[in-house]
């Protein structure tokens, strides 16, 4: 599946057990439209994402 910034990686950047909360930092490519994709493999989740910088 092709995302906004490229193909989905084969490894995860964060693994949580249900009911837990954690902070995480991940560098991801930004698509030409200025968007990123956030993927969850199963179940529901709440996500808060902050932009810390933008590399061109």
Beta strands, then each sheet from edge to edge (+ up, - down):
end
